[in-house]
Amino acid sequence: MKSIKYAPINLEFNEIFKDERGIIAQLPWRACFKDVLYITCTKGSIRANHWHAADFHLSVLLNGRMKYYERPL
């Protein structure tokens, strides 16, 4: 397990990916969902630009603002 100092609470993560846009860290909570991710973003960064044929996203914004767009396939 790895930890992140940026998390507002003490969380343990399986994997952590970091680049200039921020952090994507995988939480070990796979009992209910396929993946649970903690994501940070730097101001003005773009995430996603992809689609899922048989999946969904459940998002919780902890701090700040975001624009989220979706459309039917």
C-alpha positions in Angstrom: 0.0 0.0 0.0 1.1 3.6 -0.7 -0.2 6.8 0.8 -0.7 10.3 -0.6 0.0 13.5 1.4 -2.6 15.4 -0.8 -5.6 13.4 0.5 -7.8 15.4 2.9 -8.0 12.3 5.1 -5.6 9.5 5.6 -6.1 7.0 2.8 -4.1 4.0 1.6 -3.8 3.3 -2.1 -2.9 0.3 -4.3 -1.5 2.2 -7.2 -0.6 5.9 -7.7 -0.1 7.6 -11.1 1.1 11.2 -11.2 1.8 13.6 -14.0 1.5 17.4 -14.7 -2.3 17.2 -14.6 -2.4 15.8 -11.1 -2.8 12.3 -9.4 -4.9 9.2 -10.1 -4.7 6.8 -7.2 -6.6 3.4 -6.9 -8.3 2.8 -3.6 -8.5 -0.9 -2.5 -12.4 -0.9 -2.3 -13.2 -3.4 -5.0 -16.0 -5.2 -3.1 -18.7 -2.9 -4.5 -17.1 -1.4 -7.6 -14.6 -2.5 -10.2 -12.4 0.6 -9.5 -12.5 3.4 -7.0 -10.2 6.2 -7.8 -9.0 9.3 -6.0 -8.2 12.0 -8.6 -6.7 15.4 -8.3 -6.4 17.9 -11.1 -4.3 21.0 -11.6 -6.2 24.1 -12.7 -7.1 24.0 -16.4 -6.2 20.4 -16.9 -8.3 18.1 -19.1 -9.1 14.5 -18.0 -11.0 11.8 -19.8 -11.7 12.4 -23.5 -12.7 8.7 -23.6 -15.8 6.6 -23.5 -17.0 3.4 -21.9 -19.3 0.9 -23.8 -20.4 -0.9 -20.6 -19.3 1.0 -17.6 -20.2 4.1 -15.6 -18.6 6.9 -13.5 -19.8 7.9 -10.1 -18.1 11.2 -9.1 -17.8 13.1 -5.8 -16.2 16.5 -6.0 -14.4 17.2 -2.7 -13.0 20.7 -3.4 -13.1 23.2 -6.2 -15.1 23.2 -9.5 -15.2 21.1 -12.6 -17.0 20.9 -15.9 -18.3 17.5 -16.7 -19.7 16.6 -20.1 -21.3 13.4 -21.3 -23.3 12.3 -24.3 -25.0 9.2 -25.5 -23.0 6.9 -27.9 
